[in-house]
Amino acid sequence: MSLFGHAGFIGSDRELLRLSARVSELNHLLDAVRRNVPPELASSCVSVAWGPGETLLVGVRSSAAAARLRVAAPQLRDALSVAGWHASAIRPRVQVALQQEKSRINKDLRLSDTACSAFEQLAESLEAGPLKDAVTALVAHQHRRQGR
């Protein structure tokens, strides 16, 4: 038996047994929800809970996923009913705490000395015009960044 099996970790504590059964039931329900929504939406469904009046609350990662779930709710409700889960309504709930903030990675976009020299030579070989001005501005910007 695994560490978290009823006989092992939980033992005979009735409250823990009841809690374990509830968690297992909700995990099965979450799996059923994920199986019955479009595949691109399944990974955005992160939690389920029962609300008032047999309302199924589905935690999702974003407002876009919530909108997609609202559209899919009637078919999902029917599929869950066939699977033995009765929900009078399905309401998505955006889980703000679970939204992953995309980290910004600062890239070092400096040109090497060799590249700067090559652009300087290019600027000298170009005729006067917007391209020469742009290349000259690029080289000047890189020199300022490098402290020249």
PATIKE-616700 format. One line per 5 residues: number of its first residue (from 1); their letters; for each residue x, y, z of N, C-alpha, C, O. Coordinates in steps of 0.02 Angstrom, whole numbers, plus 50000, padded with zeros to 5 digits. Atoms other than C-alpha are relative to their C-alpha. Example, Ala and Ser with C-alpha at 12.3 -4.5 7.8 and 13.67 -1.06 7.14 Angstrom:
<nodes>
1	as	50045 49941 50000 50615 49775 50390 50045 50060 50000 50097 50059 50033 | 49958 49941 49997 50684 49947 50357 49961 50055 50037 49986 50110 50045
</nodes>
This chain:
<nodes>
1	mslfg	50043 49941 50000 50000 50000 50000 50045 50062 50000 50097 50062 50031 | 49960 49939 50005 50063 50175 49960 50000 50037 50067 49961 50022 50112 | 49994 49960 49940 50112 50301 50091 49934 50035 50017 49917 50043 50075 | 50061 49964 49989 49947 50392 50067 49938 49956 49996 49882 49982 49993 | 50057 50046 49999 49836 50237 50065 49963 50006 50066 49991 50029 50116
6	hagfi	50040 49993 49940 49696 50229 50192 50030 49963 50060 50030 49989 50116 | 49974 50039 49945 49779 50094 50296 50068 50026 50024 50085 50016 50082 | 49932 49978 49983 49952 50174 50293 50001 50067 50036 50005 50069 50097 | 49991 49933 49973 49959 50360 50320 49941 50023 50042 49950 50051 50096 | 50059 49974 49967 49781 50398 50371 49979 49958 50060 49955 49984 50110
11	gsdre	50018 50045 49945 49751 50247 50480 49924 49996 50008 49889 49989 49958 | 50072 50008 49988 49579 50240 50561 49966 50065 50020 49910 50064 50045 | 50029 49935 49984 49548 50426 50587 49941 50014 49953 49951 50022 49893 | 50060 49992 50042 49369 50451 50525 49999 50066 49962 49978 50068 49904 | 50000 49935 50033 49391 50635 50485 50048 50000 49940 50032 50026 49887
16	llrls	49952 50005 50056 49546 50601 50379 49974 49954 49945 49984 49968 49886 | 50030 50044 50050 49457 50457 50293 49947 50036 49959 49944 50029 49898 | 50052 49963 50034 49310 50569 50251 50031 50053 49954 50009 50062 49897 | 49966 49949 50040 49426 50707 50190 50035 49968 49939 50032 49995 49884 | 49967 50035 50055 49525 50583 50085 49950 49978 49947 49964 49984 49887
21	arvse	50052 50020 50048 49365 50518 50005 49975 50060 49961 49962 50055 49901 | 50023 49938 50034 49309 50696 49966 50050 50024 49948 50032 50043 49893 | 49947 49979 50047 49476 50740 49886 50001 49953 49940 50008 49975 49883 | 50001 50049 50054 49469 50580 49784 49941 50012 49953 49948 50009 49892 | 50060 49986 50040 49292 50620 49726 50010 50062 49957 49992 50061 49898
26	lnhll	49989 49939 50039 49341 50796 49673 50053 49990 49946 50047 50019 49892 | 49950 50015 50052 49494 50730 49581 49970 49961 49942 49986 49974 49885 | 50035 50037 50053 49384 50607 49485 49956 50047 49960 49952 50041 49899 | 50042 49951 50035 49265 50749 49444 50042 50045 49956 50022 50060 49899 | 49956 49958 50040 49408 50859 49384 50024 49962 49939 50028 49990 49884
31	davrr	49980 50041 50058 49469 50716 49273 49943 49995 49950 49955 49999 49890 | 50057 50004 50045 49293 50699 49202 49989 50066 49963 49973 50066 49904 | 50006 49934 50033 49286 50886 49167 50052 50006 49945 50036 50026 49889 | 49945 49994 50049 49455 50881 49079 49988 49955 49940 50006 49973 49884 | 50013 50046 50056 49401 50731 48973 49945 50026 49955 49942 50008 49896
36	nvppe	50059 49980 50037 49242 50819 48917 50000 50072 49976 49949 50098 49954 | 49993 49933 50029 49306 50991 48867 50049 49994 49943 50086 49945 49938 | 49951 50002 50055 49406 51033 48711 50071 49992 50027 50087 50019 50080 | 49932 50015 49975 49587 50973 48728 50040 50062 50019 50078 50061 50068 | 49961 49940 49984 49659 51149 48724 49976 50035 50063 50011 50076 50091
41	lassc	50028 49971 49939 49547 51196 48871 50014 49956 50061 50014 49981 50117 | 49992 50047 49944 49581 51042 48977 50056 50019 50048 50047 50014 50109 | 49944 49983 49955 49749 51099 49043 49988 50064 50040 50022 50076 50090 | 50016 49938 49963 49673 51265 49098 49952 49988 50057 49944 50031 50101 | 50046 50017 49945 49547 51178 49212 50042 49972 50057 50070 49917 50051
46	vsvaw	49954 50018 49947 49640 51168 49377 49967 49976 50064 50000 49945 50106 | 50032 50022 49939 49510 51135 49511 49924 49999 49990 49898 50030 49944 | 50074 50002 50000 49327 51095 49544 49976 50002 50072 50011 49982 50119 | 50032 49999 49934 49210 51124 49690 49925 50005 49988 49903 50028 49935 | 50073 49993 50005 49025 51114 49722 49979 50064 50034 49999 50079 50090
51	gpget	50026 49938 49974 48938 51279 49747 49927 49991 50021 49903 49934 50024 | 50070 50004 49979 48761 51319 49804 49955 49975 49944 49966 49990 49885 | 50050 50023 50048 48616 51232 49718 50027 49954 49946 50008 49960 49888 | 49970 50048 50047 48718 51093 49635 50036 50035 49942 50037 50010 49886 | 49960 49964 50049 48822 51222 49542 50071 49974 50003 50102 49972 50057
56	llvgv	49931 50022 50003 48989 51154 49485 50044 50059 49984 50037 50092 49932 | 49952 49946 50010 49127 51282 49504 50065 49970 49973 50093 49924 50002 | 49939 50026 50031 49276 51252 49389 50052 50055 50001 50042 50108 49971 | 49946 49951 49997 49437 51344 49427 50041 49996 49936 50063 49942 49916 | 49962 49996 50062 49526 51401 49269 50056 50051 50008 50055 50092 50054
61	rssaa	49940 49958 49994 49691 51491 49238 49991 50070 49973 50029 50115 49994 | 50005 49933 50032 49630 51640 49135 49928 50016 49983 49885 49972 49982 | 50067 49979 50020 49479 51740 49084 49983 49973 49932 49924 49960 49917 | 50013 50030 50066 49498 51672 48907 49975 49929 50009 49929 49907 49974 | 50022 50069 49986 49482 51495 48975 49930 50001 50030 49889 49956 50015
66	aarlr	50067 49995 49971 49330 51550 49076 49948 50012 49946 49894 49983 49948 | 50047 49987 50055 49247 51618 48919 49989 49937 49958 49933 49922 49939 | 50007 50063 50038 49283 51455 48825 49958 49949 50039 49919 49912 50009 | 50038 50048 49960 49213 51354 48970 49926 50019 50002 49884 49974 50002 | 50071 49979 50002 49053 51458 48972 49966 49975 49937 49909 49954 49938
71	vaapq	50028 50023 50064 49028 51414 48789 49991 49924 50001 49941 49898 49975 | 50002 50073 49999 49064 51229 48821 49957 49972 50057 49946 49911 50060 | 50035 50023 49940 48960 51221 48982 49940 49955 49987 49933 49904 50020 | 50058 50044 50010 48798 51148 48911 50019 49929 49980 49991 49880 50006 | 49978 50067 50020 48887 51003 48825 50037 49965 50058 50030 49905 50066
76	lrdal	49965 50029 49943 48997 50977 48978 49951 49976 50053 49959 49922 50080 | 50051 50020 49951 48845 50973 49093 49967 49935 49979 49956 49890 50020 | 50031 50061 50026 48764 50841 48981 50047 49940 50006 50026 49886 50027 | 49952 50055 49997 48923 50736 48973 50011 49978 50073 50016 49918 50086 | 49992 50018 49930 48945 50743 49162 49939 49964 50027 49945 49919 50069
81	svagw	50062 50033 49979 48763 50694 49186 50001 49927 49979 49982 49883 50017 | 49995 50069 50025 48791 50539 49079 50049 49960 50042 50040 49901 50054 | 49949 50033 49959 48945 50500 49185 49980 49993 50073 50018 49965 50113 | 50023 50008 49932 48843 50511 49345 50009 50061 50045 49995 50057 50105 | 49991 49939 49962 48883 50689 49402 49945 50048 49982 49939 50068 49924
86	hasai	50056 49955 50015 48730 50800 49417 50020 50071 50020 50032 50085 50079 | 49986 49929 49988 48765 50986 49400 49945 50040 49968 49931 50033 49908 | 50053 49958 50028 48625 51111 49379 50028 50056 49958 49996 50080 49911 | 49966 49947 50038 48748 51242 49315 50075 49990 50008 50099 49961 50056 | 49927 50002 49997 48933 51256 49277 50025 50071 49995 50010 50108 49948
91	rprvq	49975 49931 49997 49021 51416 49325 50076 49999 50004 50104 49970 50051 | 49927 49996 49996 49203 51451 49286 50021 50054 50050 49987 50104 50059 | 49972 49951 49953 49307 51542 49416 50074 50007 49983 50112 49958 49985 | 49930 49988 50017 49472 51622 49367 50041 49998 50065 50026 50034 50113 | 49956 50008 49942 49607 51571 49491 50058 50048 49993 50111 50030 49966
96	valqq	49951 49947 50009 49706 51732 49500 50067 49979 50030 50120 49994 50002 | 49938 50019 49967 49834 51660 49620 50039 49949 49959 50100 49943 49967 | 49966 50051 50040 49873 51522 49495 50026 50026 49934 50063 49992 49899 | 49975 49973 50062 49906 51637 49349 50075 50009 50005 50100 50040 50052 | 49928 49996 49998 50087 51623 49308 50022 50063 49964 50007 50074 49905
101	eksri	49974 49939 50029 50171 51788 49279 50060 49982 49957 50107 49950 49981 | 49944 50015 50044 50285 51777 49131 50060 50043 50021 50056 50105 50025 | 49941 49962 49978 50457 51824 49188 50034 50031 49939 50039 50002 49885 | 49964 49965 50054 50550 51950 49085 50073 49984 50008 50104 49995 50060 | 49929 50014 50000 50722 51895 49040 50034 50057 49963 50021 50069 49904
106	nkdlr	49964 49945 50032 50835 52042 49006 50056 49971 49958 50101 49937 49983 | 49949 50025 50046 50938 52001 48855 50053 50054 49990 50038 50114 49988 | 49946 49954 50015 51105 52079 48825 50004 50006 49924 50029 49961 49890 | 50004 49991 50073 51080 52149 48650 50056 50044 49974 50046 50081 49926 | 49944 49959 50023 51249 52231 48631 50036 49964 49944 50043 49902 49943
111	lsdta	49960 50027 50055 51348 52207 48472 50073 49993 50022 50097 50034 50061 | 49929 50008 49985 51525 52142 48484 50040 50055 49964 50014 50089 49920 | 49957 49950 50033 51670 52256 48436 50008 49985 49926 50009 50031 49885 | 49993 50019 50070 51691 52158 48275 49938 50019 49960 49943 50044 49904 | 50062 49983 50035 51509 52182 48230 49993 50076 49992 49972 50100 49940
116	csafe	50002 49927 50006 51519 52369 48268 50046 50025 49945 50028 50069 49907 | 49953 49981 50053 51672 52384 48156 49971 49985 49931 49978 50024 49885 | 50030 50019 50064 51581 52292 48017 49944 50049 49981 49939 50068 49923 | 50054 49952 50014 51431 52410 48032 50029 50069 49983 50002 50105 49941 | 49968 49936 50016 51548 52561 48032 50025 50000 49928 50016 50049 49891
121	qlaes	49976 50006 50069 51627 52499 47870 49941 50002 49951 49945 50032 49898 | 50059 49999 50042 51454 52469 47798 49973 50071 49992 49957 50093 49937 | 50025 49931 50002 51399 52646 47843 50043 50044 49955 50017 50086 49918 | 49955 49960 50042 51554 52719 47758 49990 49984 49926 50000 50027 49883 | 50007 50020 50071 51518 52621 47598 49932 50018 49970 49922 50014 49910
126	leagp	50067 49984 50024 51335 52674 47586 49995 50072 49976 50030 50117 50001 | 50014 49932 50023 51272 52825 47491 49956 50034 50052 49922 50001 50091 | 50041 49962 49952 51188 52962 47591 49926 49983 49990 49902 49978 49933 | 50070 50017 50004 51009 52918 47632 49976 49969 50065 50014 49967 50114 | 50028 50026 49938 50895 52837 47761 50035 49936 50025 50041 49926 50086
131	lkdav	49965 50061 49978 50989 52670 47763 50065 50018 50034 50081 49990 50087 | 49937 49979 49969 51156 52754 47798 49987 50033 50067 50024 50022 50115 | 50017 49967 49936 51073 52861 47933 49983 49948 50053 50003 49955 50111 | 50020 50052 49952 50999 52705 48015 50060 49961 50024 50066 49947 50084 | 49941 50038 49980 51163 52609 48014 50045 50042 50044 50073 50018 50093
136	talva	49959 49955 49960 51257 52760 48081 49970 50009 50070 50006 50010 50119 | 50034 49993 49935 51127 52781 48220 50009 49936 50041 50019 49940 50102 | 49990 50063 49965 51144 52596 48264 50070 49997 50031 50078 49979 50089 | 49931 50001 49976 51333 52610 48279 50008 50050 50058 50040 50034 50108 | 49994 49950 49946 51319 52770 48383 49967 49976 50064 49993 49986 50118
141	hqhrr	50035 50026 49941 51193 52688 48499 50042 49946 50035 50046 49945 50096 | 49959 50053 49971 51306 52537 48524 50061 50029 50035 50081 50005 50088 | 49942 49968 49968 51455 52650 48561 49980 50032 50066 50017 50028 50115 | 50024 49970 49937 51352 52743 48693 49989 49946 50053 50005 49956 50112 | 50013 50054 49952 51300 52578 48774 50065 49970 50026 50068 49948 50083
146	qgr	49936 50029 49980 51480 52519 48778 50045 50051 50034 50100 50035 50056 | 49963 49948 49964 51538 52684 48853 50058 50029 49961 50107 50051 49990 | 49946 49971 50041 51644 52744 48708 49987 50072 49987 50026 50105 49953
</nodes>
